[in-house]
Amino acid sequence: MTAELVDYAEAVTAWEPVIGLETHVELGTRTKMFCGCPTAFGAEPNTQTCPVCLGLPGALPVLNGQAVRSTVLIGLALHCDIAAWCRFARKNYFYPDMPKNFQISQYDEPICTDGYLDVDVEGEIVRVEIERVHMEEDTGKSLHVGGATGRIHGATHSLVDYNRAGIPLVEIVTRPVEAGPNAPAVAKAYVEQLAELLRTLDVSDVRLEQGSLRCDVNTSLRRPGDAYGTRTETKNVNSYRSVERAVRFEVSRQAGLLEQGTRIRQETRHFHEDTGTTSPGRSKEEATDYRYFPEPDLVPIAFPVDVVEELRASLPETPAVRRARLRDAYGWSDLELEEMTNAGVLDLVVSTVELGAAAPAARALWQNEVAKAANEQGVEASSLPVSPTDVARLLALVADGTLTAALSRQALAGVLAGEGDVDAVVAARGLAVVSDDGALRTAVYDVIAAQPDTAAKVRGGNMGAVGPLIGAVMKATGGKADAAKVRSLLVEVLT
Amino acid sequence: MADLTTLTAAETASAIAAREVSAVEVTQAHLDRIAAVDGDVHAFLHVDAEGALEAAARVDAGEISGPLAGVPLALKDVLAQRGVPTTCGSKILEGWRPPYDATVVTRLREAGVVILGKTNMDEFAMGSSTENSAYGPSHNPWDLSRIPGGSSGGSAAAVAAYEAPLAIGTDTGGSIRQPAAVCGLVGVKPTYGGVSRYGLVAFSSSLDQAGPLARTVLDAALLHAAIAGHDPMDSTSIDAPVPDVVGACASRDLTGVTVGVVRELGGEGYEAGVEAAFHASVEVLTALGADVVEVSCPHFPYALPAYYLIAPSECSSNLARFDAMRFGLRVQVGDAGAEEVMATTREQGFGPEVKRRIILGTYALSSGYYDAYYGQAQKVRTLITRDFDAAFETVDVLVSPTTPGVAFPIGEKADDPMAMYLSDIASIPSNLAGNASMSLPCGLAGGLPVGLQIIAPPLADDRLYRVGAALEAALDERRGATLLASAPSLTARP
């Protein structure tokens, strides 16, 4: 059944969107969830496999302790309760990229429950409640060959890469969020800020483009005050912007159907990056019965309370708390903080300030110079050969007058070019300000002698004429003099 | 020197250690015996003569020594052995050669045990007669027209036919003890978690356990000690010291031992000859100084139904991986897609009993039925465990007949699954509770062997051997020979 899309703004005047998000995060553990195979991304297909992750007859899973710790850490950061005792369950269904034809997951006994994430949506805090955080193993990856778009339809055969099979996954499931007209922005902000939190915890590299963070977005509409409507589950949402677009599209689509009296089918839908639309996948009504039951090959997890407390004590500051602290301590605005975060330089700026640099100057240099250079080269700022120590030294040299702003840019260029640390570049390129009064005075006298007419104007009280003389001195010193100093010398000599 | 194939494992090992005979000679003698009698017995699905002789040569070269070095063994075809066909008695695994060794196999190799080959079994260990093997049944050496028990029937037949002094079986509901009983052997299901399941192709993960089959209690203990112990590759493996099962075999006196006869495991449904042999042996236990009492385990009558929900449920999931995608049989018809290939392969690759249990288990785990079937069965399992706990507060071991009857004729119960399932009625409670349990020969009924079952609490496997060794010695003394000595000899056919 299709219907006209309803304009989003119009749709939300009559309908209230309710969203829910299921986020899968690949943990950054060195080995897989249940075997010792490496997890590195991008290896030759089927080179990171063993009897366990290939599901060979007789092989048995052994739980990766680090994966459990990471999951508990995520749960704690999301203010969840940590189960004193929990189990894995088997989720049974047949698919060629599932080696055992069941996935080891958690069902009614997840390790973390009942938490929340306070999400900053354009300055307003929206509390997103977390229903559960659980562990599971990833599947292999199917590659359909011969079809037009890599989809299974029209393919002549399929190849399966089991390198991904058994990679530890954490699934973070929210409760329904009554987000109102702002639903698309709430969804996007939630995923962005969840990703930021995961990065802070150092449990995942959180790369949407490599699939280490994958998001399913549930959307439903209801008349204000009514019970929740039937939801759709949109898969394949692979960027923050897509999360926003997917919700927006589903709201428009569902409003169109509802307004013509068509009931929403509970189904899985696929998001299309190119068109910003969704299309139906498998219908949930005819979905398989997963026949969950406790995984008999693994013993229950009784995560010790003292280890939970140890992990809780080790939690790093959350991004929101950190932002508030930095704002208060260093006077940066929310906008500046956001810009630094987006440019990937916030940690670098903070380190620079901690090394003694002034907060505004440190921010300006990283944001305006280094981030710009990184952007031009298409790399992360943190991967450039310049450290907080370099920037702090650079700013110290400017502060004590050794370098002018212009010279400091040249010094930075040298450091970025790999010519050495700041002092080495300054020495090698001869960048220090000429501060020797004697040498500068000589230059001043030379310029006065060379331009007697201009000098005479200054002597006559025309202070505007001093500018060209300053310029001449600067030129004579190769730009290494401090302009203010030159001016005061000229004035001293001529008046 | 006597016929090398009639020696016990302990005698064989000491003869090899004393250089009275070489391991290669011992191995060759068994390979010759297999060649002579296995056409009738059909204990083996695959004989690895080359691998066996190489392993024996390593022992002779002094590379490995120990209490079982150079002793031949028959391995149930449910355990993965690197490079050697492993079929689980099923067509669906025909031609599969595992790229890895089960932990049990690794430990056997490290002990210098010579693996002669892989033995026949009911498909995926589902059955009590080996009639469910896709490769035809094995025959009981006592009477070739009768079943050798199952599912480890090939392993038991091999040991009873002197094709090997030792065998490894696996026991999910009685699959070591029942074949041991009907073939006149000693068979032990160790405590669940006592022997690693890594590389044991799972039927029912929470019940499966590998263990020894042998002609004497001491031989079983030597093999038990060789394969037991913690394995980090199996999460359900117990990280505790293995009880001194070999030392326990020195016992000849049971003074101070309290033995409980389980009221619910006997009486109606048990053959009179079985009951008679059993009770006569209980009197021997009393004569050995044991304090024999009767105990009641009121929930045992529910064990069989609970087992036939839990085991099929787990098997429906465990056997899902046999899908033609990565190993084993693939039935490709035309340009059928993956889903169809999976379905056709499973349709053609699995036998009727396996399909029956997959369907039973799929149903029991289905949404809406789970609580009534799987959930309820797990509650029964807890009650049975509590019955055992209560019993072991007053007794050291429990005893019962291992099976309600002796070996039945091949074909007799093949079309009656319920009658077949009842073969395991006395052995199943130990699997549900994870206890250690032994069957040892206690007499004859109608010329066929009867087994006596000894049950000990988890991690008290040594009690089985203490009671079993004393009883075995007393019974042998009364008979003047081992029970197996009264088995008719198999004549080699040209």
Interface residues (C-beta under 8 A of the other chain):
Chain A: P51 L54 G55 L56 P57 G58 A59 L60 P61 V62 L63 R90 N92 F94 P96 P99 K100 N101 F102 S158 V160 D289 R291 Y292 F293 P296 D297 L298 V299
Chain B: L79 A80 T86 C88 L93 W96 P98 P99 Y100 A102 R197 Y198 G199 L200 V201 A202 S204 S205 S206 P232 M233 D234 S235 T236 S313 E314 S316 S317 A320 R321 F322 D323 M325 R326 F327 A338 E339 M342 T362 L365 S366 S367 Y370 Y374
